[in-house]
Amino acid sequence: MSFTYRPEWKGPIEGYVVNFLAKSLWRVSPTHDRDDALQEAYVVFLRCAAKYPLLDTPQHFMALFKTTWTNEFNDISVKASTARKAVPLSQLTRVDEKGDDVEVPHDMAGATDNNGLLVQMIKEAPREVLMVLNLFLSAPTELLELASTTWREQGKHSAGGERWVEKMLGLTRGTNPIKQTEDYFTK
């Protein structure tokens, strides 16, 4: 039996890992992105190559690598699941209507009420709502201070405040983008 095969990362082994991650990356996504997982696989490859520097066939090395990589990936996945369940201490308190920190009851610590709903609502928001959000999130502070002053003087739901936002966004009069935004996020 001659030992002529020297393992190389480029080629079938890297291709196997890329295909493997295309199907399984979701399992480690809380702690690893694609590049991190590829790097972990490369480290596993280096360990296998160091332990078995000369083998008789590429199939033999690939079998060793697949087994080692699968075991390592499962270990990473278990750690990622644990990280997914952990709740930072900052999430165990919330701010009430008065602005005071209030401890969240322990039964709410694992609640599914999180930013996911907000992200989805923003993705599905009508054009006018997105325009209002973009205006207030990307406008210079001086412009926002001017808008805030105008709103305080005229009342936030008065026609003057709505007209100002309509004018800033280039919308037709009577569109009521602030009211649309408020209605969208409260209903």
Legacy VTK file of the C-alpha trace (Angstrom):
# vtk DataFile Version 3.0
C-alpha trace
ASCII
DATASET POLYDATA
POINTS 187 float
0.000 0.000 0.000
1.526 3.341 -1.008
0.759 6.584 0.779
0.670 9.124 -2.025
-2.264 11.414 -1.229
-1.560 14.759 0.436
-4.728 16.578 1.559
-5.478 20.001 0.054
-8.187 22.444 1.167
-8.924 23.859 -2.294
-11.080 21.594 -4.377
-13.491 18.914 -3.188
-13.020 19.543 0.539
-13.733 23.271 0.350
-16.629 22.561 -2.035
-18.081 20.044 0.407
-17.932 22.596 3.245
-19.542 25.334 1.130
-22.405 23.018 0.166
-22.725 21.794 3.753
-22.981 25.366 5.048
-25.571 26.283 2.430
-27.897 23.775 4.096
-26.839 23.985 7.739
-25.545 27.479 8.506
-28.842 28.410 10.187
-27.955 26.055 13.035
-25.000 28.211 14.120
-26.201 31.636 12.958
-26.524 33.134 16.477
-22.764 32.808 16.970
-21.200 32.299 13.516
-21.648 33.897 10.133
-20.642 32.127 6.902
-17.008 33.277 7.019
-16.624 32.213 10.658
-18.038 28.768 9.890
-15.721 28.410 6.872
-12.795 29.330 9.087
-13.861 26.720 11.667
-14.000 24.103 8.891
-10.542 25.105 7.713
-9.200 24.672 11.257
-10.757 21.192 11.343
-9.113 20.484 7.978
-5.720 21.589 9.313
-6.103 19.367 12.387
-7.003 16.355 10.222
-4.192 17.069 7.762
-1.674 17.309 10.606
-2.901 14.105 12.212
-3.046 12.173 8.910
-0.414 13.780 6.641
-0.117 10.887 4.214
-3.001 8.642 3.257
-3.565 6.148 0.493
-6.638 7.791 -1.144
-8.479 11.113 -1.180
-11.673 9.254 -0.281
-10.075 8.042 2.954
-9.140 11.583 4.000
-12.534 12.934 2.960
-14.282 10.360 5.142
-12.102 11.330 8.111
-12.685 15.037 7.468
-16.475 14.685 7.077
-16.785 12.817 10.356
-14.584 15.287 12.239
-16.262 18.325 10.684
-19.768 17.010 11.392
-18.864 16.405 15.045
-17.300 19.861 15.367
-20.268 21.510 13.667
-22.667 19.733 16.025
-20.672 21.016 19.012
-20.810 24.569 17.646
-24.540 24.170 17.007
-25.199 23.138 20.620
-23.274 26.190 21.855
-25.245 28.405 19.446
-28.526 26.978 20.781
-27.428 27.821 24.313
-26.548 31.363 23.196
-29.970 31.679 21.558
-31.684 30.848 24.867
-29.581 33.231 26.985
-31.199 36.567 27.829
-28.949 39.566 28.508
-29.550 41.266 31.866
-30.395 44.486 30.040
-33.495 42.740 28.666
-34.676 41.828 32.160
-35.570 45.462 32.808
-37.745 47.794 30.793
-38.711 51.456 30.958
-42.255 52.246 32.031
-44.429 55.198 30.967
-42.779 57.484 33.553
-39.284 56.656 32.313
-38.347 54.499 35.329
-36.613 51.126 35.018
-38.931 48.292 35.979
-37.823 44.694 36.417
-39.465 42.335 33.957
-41.146 39.327 35.610
-39.142 36.138 35.044
-41.940 34.512 33.047
-41.548 37.286 30.465
-37.766 36.817 30.112
-38.168 34.265 27.310
-41.062 36.042 25.631
-41.157 36.175 21.858
-42.144 39.852 21.863
-39.006 41.375 20.378
-37.801 43.530 17.498
-38.753 40.868 14.940
-42.303 42.192 14.634
-41.049 45.755 14.203
-38.573 44.705 11.519
-41.314 42.848 9.651
-43.696 45.805 9.919
-41.042 48.146 8.534
-40.399 45.762 5.630
-44.117 45.721 4.789
-44.804 49.413 5.473
-46.470 51.603 2.832
-44.299 54.039 0.925
-45.484 57.122 2.877
-44.711 55.472 6.226
-41.222 54.563 5.044
-40.687 58.117 3.836
-41.653 59.537 7.249
-39.386 57.080 9.070
-36.520 57.839 6.717
-37.045 61.589 7.147
-36.891 61.446 10.918
-34.122 58.870 11.136
-31.767 60.464 8.622
-32.501 64.178 8.912
-29.868 66.478 10.453
-30.462 67.340 14.120
-31.021 71.022 13.296
-33.917 70.089 11.011
-35.398 67.804 13.663
-35.133 70.567 16.290
-36.957 72.924 13.922
-39.677 70.323 13.377
-39.936 69.694 17.107
-40.327 73.411 17.820
-42.981 73.738 15.125
-44.846 70.751 16.507
-44.779 72.055 20.063
-46.048 75.438 18.958
-48.805 74.131 16.676
-49.644 70.790 18.247
-48.350 67.554 16.766
-51.616 66.654 15.010
-52.484 70.119 13.810
-52.563 70.811 10.115
-49.320 72.842 10.323
-47.217 69.874 11.460
-48.695 67.548 8.873
-48.276 70.148 6.105
-44.638 70.660 7.074
-43.909 66.918 6.755
-45.899 66.687 3.510
-43.877 69.574 2.107
-40.548 68.044 3.237
-41.438 64.724 1.594
-42.923 66.254 -1.558
-46.323 64.681 -0.928
-49.632 66.187 -1.985
-51.565 68.171 0.603
-53.937 66.089 2.688
-51.821 62.915 2.560
-51.376 63.061 6.367
-48.153 61.015 6.525
-47.739 61.398 10.310
-51.256 60.113 10.949
-50.669 57.246 8.490
-47.449 56.329 10.293
-49.069 56.459 13.725
-52.066 54.419 12.550
-49.818 51.856 10.849
-47.761 51.168 13.977
-50.620 51.278 16.491
-53.100 49.049 14.674
LINES 1 188
187 0 1 2 3 4 5 6 7 8 9 10 11 12 13 14 15 16 17 18 19 20 21 22 23 24 25 26 27 28 29 30 31 32 33 34 35 36 37 38 39 40 41 42 43 44 45 46 47 48 49 50 51 52 53 54 55 56 57 58 59 60 61 62 63 64 65 66 67 68 69 70 71 72 73 74 75 76 77 78 79 80 81 82 83 84 85 86 87 88 89 90 91 92 93 94 95 96 97 98 99 100 101 102 103 104 105 106 107 108 109 110 111 112 113 114 115 116 117 118 119 120 121 122 123 124 125 126 127 128 129 130 131 132 133 134 135 136 137 138 139 140 141 142 143 144 145 146 147 148 149 150 151 152 153 154 155 156 157 158 159 160 161 162 163 164 165 166 167 168 169 170 171 172 173 174 175 176 177 178 179 180 181 182 183 184 185 186
